[in-house]
Amino acid sequence: MEILLKIALSVAVIGAFALLVGGAYILLRRPRAERKKGLLMIAVAVVTVTNVWLLTAPV
């Protein structure tokens, strides 16, 4: 069961990185009307990394 948790957390961090890059791209390169989507993607990435950090922190 522990290996499954490690795999899930790794996938979450990779997904958060993809969200961060995509959000930054939308924020910088897309029209002004779509910039909220970029900010939301960055916010989701931050929340995901925070959740992974909290799950892996020692008790």
Summary of the structure (lengths in Angstrom):
residues: 59
radius of gyration: 13.9
end to end distance: 19.0
largest distance: 45.2
contacts: 150
relative contact order: 0.17
helix: 90%
strand: 0%
